[in-house]
């Protein structure tokens, strides 16, 4: 039976480091305030104009291909998960394919925000198991820094996000002991307006007005308490569902690689799963929330650090805007 294997993982972040103290120069906040509430110490921002998620993704894909032992030219499909595409249209996957020199290779953008990588993983898994493609580049890439409100009014959201990209090269395998075992995804649109950017929007005539700008409806908005409540309920719920369906116990896991939204959320999720702290991957302190890029970025670093090795049983879990959430069980 053909299954899907993670052949290689790579990542890339901008060189510009923005610390909490740097943000404190822009609006009323402090390093202590940010770290206590989020666990974030610093994040990366792009340095120059005309740098989109697809630009950050190019070196991430090349690193993933090198680690997978394949040429970039072998990629036969691209899935690009992002909430901050280079432009409204076309999708970032098309720009990435062109920059990689892959004319004709299909490119699908996935717009499921923080859960985007897991949504993309389920799609890629289905494609590969169906025999449609053999080398899928599953990318998460974000440029948040150009879309944040760096004023006192926007500080609760502006402190959270960073820029970056990561890629997993996926391919077919007959080795059922080292493959994507299961993925479960969900959505509930009743929470859509609790974490969103309202405008510009095609639902409005016109799509954007000076009033919308003055009312700050063009910036990301979040009900932090509700997001925290939902995330700490849904992430362990879907994680346990995947584990139970596959007959896997918590003790069998080598590492939980959660979406890096808030360290407090991930610590509470781990507590609910009864997972010891040393089995949870954290890198939010260095990169902030990179939404769709966060799981593959954390996975790439976990592999580099020797915390995730061939044959290890890994659990991915995410929750994000939509609301959307999911979990994946993978034998690396």
HELIX and SHEET records of a PDB file:
HELIX    1   1 UNK A   20  UNK A   24  1                                   5    
HELIX    2   2 UNK A   31  UNK A   38  1                                   8    
HELIX    3   3 UNK A   53  UNK A   68  1                                  16    
HELIX    4   4 UNK A   72  UNK A   74  5                                   3    
HELIX    5   5 UNK A   92  UNK A   99  1                                   8    
HELIX    6   6 UNK A  113  UNK A  115  5                                   3    
HELIX    7   7 UNK A  116  UNK A  129  1                                  14    
HELIX    8   8 UNK A  145  UNK A  147  5                                   3    
HELIX    9   9 UNK A  152  UNK A  154  5                                   3    
HELIX   10  10 UNK A  155  UNK A  158  1                                   4    
HELIX   11  11 UNK A  189  UNK A  194  5                                   6    
HELIX   12  12 UNK A  210  UNK A  214  1                                   5    
HELIX   13  13 UNK A  224  UNK A  245  1                                  22    
HELIX   14  14 UNK A  250  UNK A  252  5                                   3    
HELIX   15  15 UNK A  263  UNK A  273  1                                  11    
HELIX   16  16 UNK A  277  UNK A  279  5                                   3    
HELIX   17  17 UNK A  284  UNK A  287  1                                   4    
HELIX   18  18 UNK A  291  UNK A  293  5                                   3    
HELIX   19  19 UNK A  294  UNK A  304  1                                  11    
SHEET    1   A 5 UNK A   3  UNK A  12  0                                        
SHEET    2   A 5 UNK A 164  UNK A 173 -1                                        
SHEET    3   A 5 UNK A 136  UNK A 142 -1                                        
SHEET    4   A 5 UNK A  77  UNK A  81  1                                        
SHEET    5   A 5 UNK A 106  UNK A 110  1                                        
SHEET    1   B 2 UNK A  16  UNK A  19  0                                        
SHEET    2   B 2 UNK A  42  UNK A  45 -1                                        
SHEET    1   C 4 UNK A 180  UNK A 187  0                                        
SHEET    2   C 4 UNK A 324  UNK A 331 -1                                        
SHEET    3   C 4 UNK A 313  UNK A 320 -1                                        
SHEET    4   C 4 UNK A 255  UNK A 258  1                                        
SHEET    1   D 2 UNK A 195  UNK A 196  0                                        
SHEET    2   D 2 UNK A 221  UNK A 222 -1                                        
END                                                                             
